[in-house]
Amino acid sequence: MKRDYTILVPNMLPIHFKLICNVWRSNGYKIEFLDEFDRSTRETGLKYVHNDTCYPALLIIGQLLCALQSGRYDKDKVALLITQTGGGCRASNYIYLLRKALKKAGLGHVPVISLNFGGMEDHPGFRLTAPMIYRMMYCAFYGDLIMLLANQCRPYDRHEGDTDKLVDRWVERLSEEVMHPQNLRYGHVKKNYRRIIDDFADLLGEKVRDKVKVGVVGEIYVKFSPMGNNNLEQFLRSEGVETVMPGFVDFCMYCVYNGIADYELYGRQPGYAVLCRIAYRYLLKKQRYIRELILRDYPKFMPPADFDRTRRRAMSVIGIGTKMGEGWLLPAEMLELSDEGVKNIVCTQPFGCLPNHIVGKGVMKPIKEQNPDVNIIAVDYDPSATAINQENRIKLMLSNAK
């Protein structure tokens, strides 16, 4: 199957996933990254998934089924890959919803691969080895750095699209580099960090970053995916603001730290907690290097937040054991953004997403009590929500911000 099958990967983080897909290709897998979406994606999802189901599940399943029905792939030589978080959120059930939708569409024979780190499902044809995970980690750091810098440069482009051209150039270069393990030695990676920041610093030049800053937090798929949030970043740029978005690595560290919290609060899996503590410190050290590099040598850019400080900030409004969905990470990111001077925040969430309504909307009052000048709006995304209503609510927030 590894030799003959094409694995389709749905889109969430275009930069990160393109790099990660190349790591898998270098290990012999035939990977097709699905980066196209249109109205038919949502309609296909509605056709094969119950419309009360989580909006991200509906979009992801719709995107995969659209690809299968497009005629581009041999339906007897194709497999689908989908992530499973292992938490109490519906995200852990996406794989079963996908299999049910495939059966309904007459494609029940198509294999579905679960990408998870908790041993939830195993597939004999797809293995994540330690070297692959190591290289995927650096893809995540590269993706976060490029996304961070691009968001700070796009509103100040001299010519429309200058930043996007630079992003494409670096993604193309790194996509080739991550195919070869020797290019992911830490010394080489650190040189690349500096080269990337240098290029974006040259692009920004002497421009003063004086636009209103708007932070974006929320459910991970709706927060990052242009398909999930109706191109929210593009809309914010059209309104003349600068987008600030906490990175994907923060979510990974949140998941890792929850293994430590389970032991500290409930005494669960002490051996696993030790591994999580080692992984957490390792990731934190890698993130802090990027933060300190930007703080020391590139003061024109806002660096990524120190995640350990972000984690501690959450404890002023919510317990660390609150970890369904985005859990304590969501209020932690709101507080961190406020501390960094980003006082306008859009909280994106699928309609009816219970974890996000509890840890998103539910903590807004105590956050505003701590930070009276913070301006937070919650925006729901689902098949029946129109983009114009969502944009009008955001415009109202921006009128207050300006």
GUTITI-694817 format. One record per residue (C-alpha): x, y, z; residue number from 1; residue in three letters; chain. Coordinates in nm, 4 decimals. Example, Ala and Ser with C-alpha at 12.3 -4.5 7.8 and 13.67 -1.06 7.14 Angstrom:
NODE       east      north         up     n   res   chain
NODE     1.2300    -0.4500     0.7800     1   Ala       A
NODE     1.3670    -0.1060     0.7140     2   Ser       A
***
This chain:
NODE       east      north         up     n   res   chain
NODE     0.0000     0.0000     0.0000     1   Met       A
NODE     0.2854     0.2382     0.0777     2   Lys       A
NODE     0.4168     0.1913    -0.2764     3   Arg       A
NODE     0.0838     0.2058    -0.4590     4   Asp       A
NODE    -0.1554     0.4248    -0.2580     5   Tyr       A
NODE    -0.1896     0.8039    -0.2611     6   Thr       A
NODE    -0.2690     0.9527     0.0815     7   Ile       A
NODE    -0.4911     1.2618     0.0787     8   Leu       A
NODE    -0.4247     1.5161     0.3558     9   Val       A
NODE    -0.6849     1.7884     0.4357    10   Pro       A
NODE    -0.5815     2.1503     0.4773    11   Asn       A
NODE    -0.5598     2.3423     0.8051    12   Met       A
NODE    -0.2241     2.5219     0.8208    13   Leu       A
NODE    -0.1048     2.5709     0.4622    14   Pro       A
NODE     0.2585     2.6531     0.5444    15   Ile       A
NODE     0.3085     2.3940     0.8185    16   His       A
NODE     0.1297     2.1094     0.6424    17   Phe       A
NODE     0.3124     2.1588     0.3111    18   Lys       A
NODE     0.6445     2.1170     0.4935    19   Leu       A
NODE     0.5248     1.8188     0.6989    20   Ile       A
NODE     0.3878     1.6449     0.3870    21   Cys       A
NODE     0.7364     1.6594     0.2359    22   Asn       A
NODE     0.8799     1.4849     0.5412    23   Val       A
NODE     0.6373     1.2007     0.4758    24   Trp       A
NODE     0.7202     1.1980     0.1035    25   Arg       A
NODE     1.0881     1.1578     0.1864    26   Ser       A
NODE     0.9931     0.8419     0.3758    27   Asn       A
NODE     0.8323     0.6846     0.0717    28   Gly       A
NODE     0.4688     0.7903     0.1096    29   Tyr       A
NODE     0.2734     0.9346    -0.1828    30   Lys       A
NODE     0.1104     1.2408    -0.0287    31   Ile       A
NODE    -0.1382     1.4787    -0.1878    32   Glu       A
NODE    -0.2028     1.7999     0.0102    33   Phe       A
NODE    -0.5546     1.9333    -0.0519    34   Leu       A
NODE    -0.5303     2.3109    -0.0516    35   Asp       A
NODE    -0.8305     2.3918    -0.2711    36   Glu       A
NODE    -1.1784     2.4604    -0.1349    37   Phe       A
NODE    -1.4948     2.6283    -0.2528    38   Asp       A
NODE    -1.8659     2.6329    -0.1821    39   Arg       A
NODE    -1.9012     2.2693    -0.2930    40   Ser       A
NODE    -1.6764     2.1631    -0.0028    41   Thr       A
NODE    -1.9336     2.2762     0.2524    42   Arg       A
NODE    -2.2271     2.1439     0.0488    43   Glu       A
NODE    -2.0649     1.8009     0.0180    44   Thr       A
NODE    -2.0019     1.7968     0.3923    45   Gly       A
NODE    -2.3668     1.8826     0.4579    46   Leu       A
NODE    -2.4733     1.6021     0.2245    47   Lys       A
NODE    -2.2803     1.3303     0.4046    48   Tyr       A
NODE    -2.2504     1.4596     0.7640    49   Val       A
NODE    -2.5322     1.5549     1.0013    50   His       A
NODE    -2.5652     1.9342     1.0010    51   Asn       A
NODE    -2.5485     1.9517     1.3808    52   Asp       A
NODE    -2.2010     1.8011     1.3698    53   Thr       A
NODE    -1.8961     2.0117     1.4540    54   Cys       A
NODE    -1.8309     2.2554     1.1683    55   Tyr       A
NODE    -1.4623     2.1613     1.1233    56   Pro       A
NODE    -1.5611     1.7936     1.0849    57   Ala       A
NODE    -1.8151     1.8891     0.8205    58   Leu       A
NODE    -1.5564     2.0898     0.6231    59   Leu       A
NODE    -1.2758     1.8345     0.6505    60   Ile       A
NODE    -1.4987     1.5444     0.5470    61   Ile       A
NODE    -1.6473     1.7571     0.2681    62   Gly       A
NODE    -1.2996     1.8427     0.1385    63   Gln       A
NODE    -1.1894     1.4774     0.1379    64   Leu       A
NODE    -1.5067     1.3551    -0.0337    65   Leu       A
NODE    -1.4859     1.6321    -0.2961    66   Cys       A
NODE    -1.1337     1.5149    -0.3775    67   Ala       A
NODE    -1.2456     1.1518    -0.4065    68   Leu       A
NODE    -1.5372     1.2445    -0.6321    69   Gln       A
NODE    -1.3298     1.4764    -0.8527    70   Ser       A
NODE    -1.2022     1.1921    -1.0716    71   Gly       A
NODE    -0.8363     1.2842    -1.0102    72   Arg       A
NODE    -0.7627     0.9760    -0.8029    73   Tyr       A
NODE    -0.8004     0.6014    -0.8417    74   Asp       A
NODE    -1.0593     0.5176    -0.5755    75   Lys       A
NODE    -0.9030     0.1720    -0.5341    76   Asp       A
NODE    -0.5558     0.3162    -0.4724    77   Lys       A
NODE    -0.6225     0.6076    -0.2395    78   Val       A
NODE    -0.6283     0.6527     0.1393    79   Ala       A
NODE    -0.7363     0.9405     0.3640    80   Leu       A
NODE    -0.5462     1.0789     0.6609    81   Leu       A
NODE    -0.7132     1.2582     0.9510    82   Ile       A
NODE    -0.5878     1.3642     1.2950    83   Thr       A
NODE    -0.7244     1.2447     1.6282    84   Gln       A
NODE    -0.6523     1.4453     1.9411    85   Thr       A
NODE    -0.7566     1.1798     2.1910    86   Gly       A
NODE    -0.9408     1.4289     2.4127    87   Gly       A
NODE    -1.3052     1.4572     2.5038    88   Gly       A
NODE    -1.3749     1.6912     2.2121    89   Cys       A
NODE    -1.5648     1.5705     1.9064    90   Arg       A
NODE    -1.2376     1.5931     1.7154    91   Ala       A
NODE    -1.1585     1.2449     1.8421    92   Ser       A
NODE    -1.4718     1.1180     1.6650    93   Asn       A
NODE    -1.4020     1.2725     1.3239    94   Tyr       A
NODE    -1.2496     0.9481     1.2019    95   Ile       A
NODE    -1.5703     0.7550     1.2697    96   Tyr       A
NODE    -1.7804     1.0284     1.1079    97   Leu       A
NODE    -1.5524     1.0098     0.8024    98   Leu       A
NODE    -1.5869     0.6323     0.7748    99   Arg       A
NODE    -1.9647     0.6607     0.8039   100   Lys       A
NODE    -1.9713     0.9306     0.5326   101   Ala       A
NODE    -1.7523     0.7155     0.3025   102   Leu       A
NODE    -1.9885     0.4211     0.3434   103   Lys       A
NODE    -2.2866     0.6470     0.2666   104   Lys       A
NODE    -2.1107     0.7701    -0.0493   105   Ala       A
NODE    -2.0364     0.4155    -0.1655   106   Gly       A
NODE    -1.6669     0.4483    -0.0817   107   Leu       A
NODE    -1.6523     0.2361     0.2317   108   Gly       A
NODE    -1.3500     0.0456     0.0960   109   His       A
NODE    -1.1256     0.3563     0.1095   110   Val       A
NODE    -0.8810     0.3220     0.4036   111   Pro       A
NODE    -0.8727     0.5948     0.6697   112   Val       A
NODE    -0.5473     0.6567     0.8566   113   Ile       A
NODE    -0.5515     0.8096     1.2040   114   Ser       A
NODE    -0.2676     1.0514     1.2783   115   Leu       A
NODE    -0.2394     1.0533     1.6570   116   Asn       A
NODE     0.0259     1.0342     1.9246   117   Phe       A
NODE    -0.1858     0.8541     2.1848   118   Gly       A
NODE    -0.2040     0.5054     2.0358   119   Gly       A
NODE    -0.5759     0.5436     1.9604   120   Met       A
NODE    -0.5579     0.3614     1.6272   121   Glu       A
NODE    -0.2812     0.1869     1.4420   122   Asp       A
NODE    -0.2379     0.1338     1.0696   123   His       A
NODE     0.0245    -0.1161     0.9504   124   Pro       A
NODE     0.0996     0.0877     0.6366   125   Gly       A
NODE     0.1656     0.4221     0.8060   126   Phe       A
NODE     0.4229     0.4625     1.0824   127   Arg       A
NODE     0.5577     0.7753     1.2480   128   Leu       A
NODE     0.9183     0.7049     1.3443   129   Thr       A
NODE     1.1189     0.9127     1.5926   130   Ala       A
NODE     1.3296     1.0755     1.3137   131   Pro       A
NODE     1.0091     1.1688     1.1278   132   Met       A
NODE     0.8584     1.3273     1.4406   133   Ile       A
NODE     1.1837     1.5180     1.4986   134   Tyr       A
NODE     1.1712     1.6615     1.1453   135   Arg       A
NODE     0.7979     1.7368     1.1757   136   Met       A
NODE     0.8759     1.9370     1.4906   137   Met       A
NODE     1.1108     2.1678     1.3001   138   Tyr       A
NODE     0.8508     2.2025     1.0236   139   Cys       A
NODE     0.6131     2.3328     1.2917   140   Ala       A
NODE     0.8703     2.5836     1.4191   141   Phe       A
NODE     0.9512     2.6985     1.0654   142   Tyr       A
NODE     0.5808     2.7360     0.9912   143   Gly       A
NODE     0.5151     2.9358     1.3085   144   Asp       A
NODE     0.8081     3.1702     1.2409   145   Leu       A
NODE     0.7056     3.2397     0.8798   146   Ile       A
NODE     0.3404     3.2888     0.9813   147   Met       A
NODE     0.4408     3.5248     1.2651   148   Leu       A
NODE     0.6612     3.7430     1.0439   149   Leu       A
NODE     0.4270     3.7390     0.7442   150   Ala       A
NODE     0.1361     3.8658     0.9559   151   Asn       A
NODE     0.3524     4.1566     1.0703   152   Gln       A
NODE     0.4653     4.2457     0.7160   153   Cys       A
NODE     0.1535     4.1987     0.4976   154   Arg       A
NODE    -0.0317     4.5146     0.6110   155   Pro       A
NODE     0.2734     4.7227     0.5146   156   Tyr       A
NODE     0.3443     4.5771     0.1679   157   Asp       A
NODE     0.4721     4.8393    -0.0747   158   Arg       A
NODE     0.3174     4.6319    -0.3542   159   His       A
NODE     0.0266     4.3993    -0.2907   160   Glu       A
NODE     0.1530     4.0414    -0.2609   161   Gly       A
NODE     0.5190     4.1156    -0.1778   162   Asp       A
NODE     0.4970     3.9269     0.1520   163   Thr       A
NODE     0.3149     3.6331    -0.0040   164   Asp       A
NODE     0.5885     3.6001    -0.2673   165   Lys       A
NODE     0.8513     3.5874     0.0075   166   Leu       A
NODE     0.6472     3.3288     0.1988   167   Val       A
NODE     0.6158     3.1136    -0.1149   168   Asp       A
NODE     0.9890     3.1401    -0.1793   169   Arg       A
NODE     1.0784     3.0225     0.1706   170   Trp       A
NODE     0.8156     2.7462     0.1732   171   Val       A
NODE     0.9542     2.6169    -0.1583   172   Glu       A
NODE     1.3097     2.6269    -0.0252   173   Arg       A
NODE     1.2266     2.4617     0.3066   174   Leu       A
NODE     1.0058     2.2008     0.1388   175   Ser       A
NODE     1.3153     2.0797    -0.0432   176   Glu       A
NODE     1.5385     2.1021     0.2651   177   Glu       A
NODE     1.3150     1.8988     0.4985   178   Val       A
NODE     1.3338     1.6081     0.2528   179   Met       A
NODE     1.6940     1.5546     0.3693   180   His       A
NODE     1.7627     1.4827     0.7402   181   Pro       A
NODE     2.1059     1.6510     0.7346   182   Gln       A
NODE     1.9342     1.9843     0.6688   183   Asn       A
NODE     1.7552     1.9620     1.0019   184   Leu       A
NODE     2.0578     1.9607     1.2249   185   Arg       A
NODE     2.0009     2.2322     1.4838   186   Tyr       A
NODE     2.2967     2.4428     1.3735   187   Gly       A
NODE     2.1601     2.4627     1.0185   188   His       A
NODE     1.8073     2.5307     1.1455   189   Val       A
NODE     1.9303     2.8244     1.3549   190   Lys       A
NODE     2.1043     2.9721     1.0497   191   Lys       A
NODE     1.7776     2.9402     0.8586   192   Asn       A
NODE     1.5882     3.1174     1.1364   193   Tyr       A
NODE     1.8196     3.4160     1.1004   194   Arg       A
NODE     1.8018     3.4118     0.7184   195   Arg       A
NODE     1.4210     3.4033     0.7304   196   Ile       A
NODE     1.4012     3.6946     0.9757   197   Ile       A
NODE     1.6591     3.8907     0.7758   198   Asp       A
NODE     1.4504     3.8558     0.4590   199   Asp       A
NODE     1.1307     3.9694     0.6289   200   Phe       A
NODE     1.3159     4.2545     0.8024   201   Ala       A
NODE     1.4447     4.3748     0.4624   202   Asp       A
NODE     1.0905     4.3531     0.3241   203   Leu       A
NODE     0.9494     4.5602     0.6112   204   Leu       A
NODE     1.2337     4.8097     0.5841   205   Gly       A
NODE     1.1953     5.1252     0.7911   206   Glu       A
NODE     0.8171     5.1222     0.7931   207   Lys       A
NODE     0.6553     5.2047     1.1268   208   Val       A
NODE     0.4105     4.9355     1.2354   209   Arg       A
NODE     0.1339     5.1716     1.3428   210   Asp       A
NODE    -0.1812     4.9834     1.2429   211   Lys       A
NODE    -0.4363     4.8560     1.4948   212   Val       A
NODE    -0.3438     4.5033     1.6071   213   Lys       A
NODE    -0.6132     4.2345     1.6296   214   Val       A
NODE    -0.5420     3.8975     1.7914   215   Gly       A
NODE    -0.7089     3.5789     1.6683   216   Val       A
NODE    -0.7682     3.2866     1.9044   217   Val       A
NODE    -1.0164     3.0007     1.9142   218   Gly       A
NODE    -1.0814     2.6406     1.8150   219   Glu       A
NODE    -0.7680     2.5238     1.6364   220   Ile       A
NODE    -0.9194     2.4446     1.2962   221   Tyr       A
NODE    -1.1424     2.7525     1.2716   222   Val       A
NODE    -0.8585     2.9693     1.4021   223   Lys       A
NODE    -0.6001     2.8595     1.1452   224   Phe       A
NODE    -0.7896     2.7382     0.8391   225   Ser       A
NODE    -0.8988     2.9996     0.5819   226   Pro       A
NODE    -1.1757     2.7563     0.4864   227   Met       A
NODE    -1.2939     2.7352     0.8484   228   Gly       A
NODE    -1.2949     3.1105     0.9233   229   Asn       A
NODE    -1.4087     3.2499     0.5857   230   Asn       A
NODE    -1.0648     3.3979     0.5127   231   Asn       A
NODE    -1.0630     3.5959     0.8373   232   Leu       A
NODE    -0.7007     3.7120     0.8040   233   Glu       A
NODE    -0.7636     3.8442     0.4546   234   Gln       A
NODE    -1.0726     4.0293     0.5760   235   Phe       A
NODE    -0.8849     4.1853     0.8672   236   Leu       A
NODE    -0.6104     4.3073     0.6310   237   Arg       A
NODE    -0.8751     4.4620     0.4059   238   Ser       A
NODE    -0.9933     4.6564     0.7096   239   Glu       A
NODE    -0.6446     4.8003     0.7582   240   Gly       A
NODE    -0.5402     4.6094     1.0701   241   Val       A
NODE    -0.2458     4.3874     1.1623   242   Glu       A
NODE    -0.3288     4.0294     1.2592   243   Thr       A
NODE    -0.1576     3.8646     1.5580   244   Val       A
NODE    -0.2036     3.4882     1.5827   245   Met       A
NODE    -0.0466     3.2595     1.8475   246   Pro       A
NODE     0.1370     2.9709     1.6846   247   Gly       A
NODE     0.0639     2.6033     1.6258   248   Phe       A
NODE     0.3548     2.4971     1.8490   249   Val       A
NODE     0.1683     2.6552     2.1427   250   Asp       A
NODE    -0.1188     2.4127     2.0858   251   Phe       A
NODE     0.1287     2.1220     2.0690   252   Cys       A
NODE     0.2848     2.2258     2.4011   253   Met       A
NODE    -0.0628     2.2625     2.5513   254   Tyr       A
NODE    -0.1356     1.9008     2.4571   255   Cys       A
NODE     0.1985     1.7867     2.5988   256   Val       A
NODE     0.1517     1.9768     2.9250   257   Tyr       A
NODE    -0.1893     1.8162     2.9765   258   Asn       A
NODE    -0.0075     1.4857     3.0300   259   Gly       A
NODE     0.1796     1.6519     3.3179   260   Ile       A
NODE    -0.1417     1.8052     3.4560   261   Ala       A
NODE    -0.3153     1.4648     3.4556   262   Asp       A
NODE    -0.0475     1.3292     3.6853   263   Tyr       A
NODE    -0.0290     1.6370     3.9105   264   Glu       A
NODE    -0.4084     1.6569     3.9551   265   Leu       A
NODE    -0.5184     1.2945     3.9365   266   Tyr       A
NODE    -0.2051     1.0819     3.9723   267   Gly       A
NODE    -0.2560     0.9327     3.6260   268   Arg       A
NODE     0.0205     0.7637     3.4218   269   Gln       A
NODE     0.3348     0.8737     3.6079   270   Pro       A
NODE     0.5647     0.7259     3.3395   271   Gly       A
NODE     0.3857     0.9121     3.0622   272   Tyr       A
NODE     0.4009     1.2320     3.2698   273   Ala       A
NODE     0.7814     1.2027     3.2882   274   Val       A
NODE     0.8021     1.1769     2.9083   275   Leu       A
NODE     0.5670     1.4750     2.8732   276   Cys       A
NODE     0.7791     1.6821     3.1103   277   Arg       A
NODE     1.0932     1.6074     2.9062   278   Ile       A
NODE     0.9138     1.6897     2.5795   279   Ala       A
NODE     0.7651     2.0093     2.7257   280   Tyr       A
NODE     1.1007     2.1425     2.8414   281   Arg       A
NODE     1.2589     2.0507     2.5076   282   Tyr       A
NODE     0.9931     2.2314     2.3029   283   Leu       A
NODE     0.9997     2.5299     2.5377   284   Leu       A
NODE     1.3774     2.5616     2.4963   285   Lys       A
NODE     1.3426     2.5547     2.1164   286   Lys       A
NODE     1.0695     2.8187     2.1230   287   Gln       A
NODE     1.2623     3.0426     2.3616   288   Arg       A
NODE     1.5618     3.0468     2.1255   289   Tyr       A
NODE     1.3443     3.2034     1.8514   290   Ile       A
NODE     1.1897     3.4480     2.0985   291   Arg       A
NODE     1.5271     3.5592     2.2355   292   Glu       A
NODE     1.6751     3.5899     1.8850   293   Leu       A
NODE     1.3985     3.8292     1.7784   294   Ile       A
NODE     1.4058     4.0255     2.1056   295   Leu       A
NODE     1.7830     4.0664     2.0886   296   Arg       A
NODE     1.8493     4.1320     1.7202   297   Asp       A
NODE     1.5180     4.2237     1.5538   298   Tyr       A
NODE     1.3292     4.4651     1.7803   299   Pro       A
NODE     1.1025     4.5788     1.4942   300   Lys       A
NODE     0.9187     4.2446     1.5173   301   Phe       A
NODE     0.6907     4.1160     1.7927   302   Met       A
NODE     0.8371     3.7810     1.9094   303   Pro       A
NODE     0.6346     3.4691     1.9915   304   Pro       A
NODE     0.5145     3.4598     2.3502   305   Ala       A
NODE     0.6982     3.2528     2.6108   306   Asp       A
NODE     0.4587     2.9597     2.6424   307   Phe       A
NODE     0.5395     2.8843     3.0047   308   Asp       A
NODE     0.4398     3.2378     3.0974   309   Arg       A
NODE     0.1251     3.1996     2.8869   310   Thr       A
NODE     0.0405     2.8805     3.0759   311   Arg       A
NODE     0.0808     3.0485     3.4142   312   Arg       A
NODE    -0.1369     3.3419     3.3063   313   Arg       A
NODE    -0.4304     3.1058     3.2513   314   Ala       A
NODE    -0.4370     3.0101     3.6188   315   Met       A
NODE    -0.5659     3.3542     3.7158   316   Ser       A
NODE    -0.9024     3.2832     3.5505   317   Val       A
NODE    -0.9332     2.9052     3.5008   318   Ile       A
NODE    -0.8059     2.5752     3.6383   319   Gly       A
NODE    -0.5265     2.3919     3.4582   320   Ile       A
NODE    -0.7417     2.0776     3.4598   321   Gly       A
NODE    -0.9854     2.2388     3.2156   322   Thr       A
NODE    -0.8552     2.0760     2.9001   323   Lys       A
NODE    -1.1456     1.9759     2.6779   324   Met       A
NODE    -1.1033     2.1207     2.3301   325   Gly       A
NODE    -0.8669     2.4176     2.3572   326   Glu       A
NODE    -0.9284     2.4277     2.7326   327   Gly       A
NODE    -0.7144     2.6610     2.9403   328   Trp       A
NODE    -0.5062     2.7532     2.6342   329   Leu       A
NODE    -0.7836     2.9757     2.4971   330   Leu       A
NODE    -0.8062     3.2190     2.7937   331   Pro       A
NODE    -0.4279     3.1953     2.8349   332   Ala       A
NODE    -0.3756     3.3255     2.4811   333   Glu       A
NODE    -0.6270     3.6078     2.5361   334   Met       A
NODE    -0.4426     3.7194     2.8486   335   Leu       A
NODE    -0.1038     3.6886     2.6811   336   Glu       A
NODE    -0.2181     3.8976     2.3842   337   Leu       A
NODE    -0.3476     4.1654     2.6199   338   Ser       A
NODE    -0.0165     4.1674     2.8085   339   Asp       A
NODE     0.1693     4.2081     2.4760   340   Glu       A
NODE    -0.0408     4.5160     2.3948   341   Gly       A
NODE    -0.2882     4.3474     2.1588   342   Val       A
NODE    -0.6113     4.4756     2.3110   343   Lys       A
NODE    -0.8515     4.3687     2.0326   344   Asn       A
NODE    -0.9223     3.9960     2.0090   345   Ile       A
NODE    -1.1465     3.7838     1.7860   346   Val       A
NODE    -1.2384     3.4491     1.9434   347   Cys       A
NODE    -1.3326     3.2101     1.6611   348   Thr       A
NODE    -1.5390     2.9023     1.7414   349   Gln       A
NODE    -1.7687     2.6517     1.5709   350   Pro       A
NODE    -2.1315     2.7128     1.6604   351   Phe       A
NODE    -2.2352     2.4867     1.9463   352   Gly       A
NODE    -1.8769     2.3957     2.0377   353   Cys       A
NODE    -1.9255     2.3390     2.4097   354   Leu       A
NODE    -1.5557     2.3519     2.5140   355   Pro       A
NODE    -1.5088     2.6825     2.3332   356   Asn       A
NODE    -1.8256     2.8372     2.4719   357   His       A
NODE    -1.7157     2.7462     2.8247   358   Ile       A
NODE    -1.3476     2.8415     2.8013   359   Val       A
NODE    -1.3976     3.1162     2.5427   360   Gly       A
NODE    -1.7144     3.3096     2.6162   361   Lys       A
NODE    -1.7238     3.1889     2.9751   362   Gly       A
NODE    -1.3950     3.3565     3.0726   363   Val       A
NODE    -1.4428     3.6857     2.8919   364   Met       A
NODE    -1.5924     3.8585     3.1962   365   Lys       A
NODE    -1.3028     3.7771     3.4357   366   Pro       A
NODE    -1.0505     3.8625     3.1634   367   Ile       A
NODE    -1.2144     4.2029     3.1115   368   Lys       A
NODE    -1.2199     4.2582     3.4870   369   Glu       A
NODE    -0.8428     4.2060     3.4915   370   Gln       A
NODE    -0.7933     4.4091     3.1722   371   Asn       A
NODE    -1.0636     4.6779     3.1418   372   Pro       A
NODE    -0.9156     4.8052     2.8142   373   Asp       A
NODE    -0.9365     4.4704     2.6322   374   Val       A
NODE    -1.1885     4.4423     2.3489   375   Asn       A
NODE    -1.3012     4.0792     2.2838   376   Ile       A
NODE    -1.5630     3.9499     2.0420   377   Ile       A
NODE    -1.6723     3.5867     1.9942   378   Ala       A
NODE    -1.7621     3.4877     1.6373   379   Val       A
NODE    -1.9408     3.1608     1.5604   380   Asp       A
NODE    -1.8819     2.9714     1.2356   381   Tyr       A
NODE    -2.1218     2.7114     1.0971   382   Asp       A
NODE    -2.2938     2.6268     0.7660   383   Pro       A
NODE    -2.5872     2.8597     0.8314   384   Ser       A
NODE    -2.3802     3.1599     0.9429   385   Ala       A
NODE    -2.3314     3.4154     0.6668   386   Thr       A
NODE    -1.9969     3.5831     0.6133   387   Ala       A
NODE    -2.1641     3.9259     0.6058   388   Ile       A
NODE    -2.3009     3.8826     0.9589   389   Asn       A
NODE    -1.9635     3.7682     1.0874   390   Gln       A
NODE    -1.7837     4.0559     0.9162   391   Glu       A
NODE    -2.0326     4.3156     1.0435   392   Asn       A
NODE    -1.9740     4.2027     1.4008   393   Arg       A
NODE    -1.5998     4.2274     1.3520   394   Ile       A
NODE    -1.6373     4.5727     1.1900   395   Lys       A
NODE    -1.8271     4.6890     1.4982   396   Leu       A
NODE    -1.5410     4.5711     1.7167   397   Met       A
NODE    -1.2908     4.7464     1.4899   398   Leu       A
NODE    -1.4833     5.0730     1.5064   399   Ser       A
NODE    -1.4345     5.0628     1.8838   400   Asn       A
NODE    -1.0710     4.9637     1.8412   401   Ala       A
NODE    -0.9969     5.2578     1.6119   402   Lys       A
***
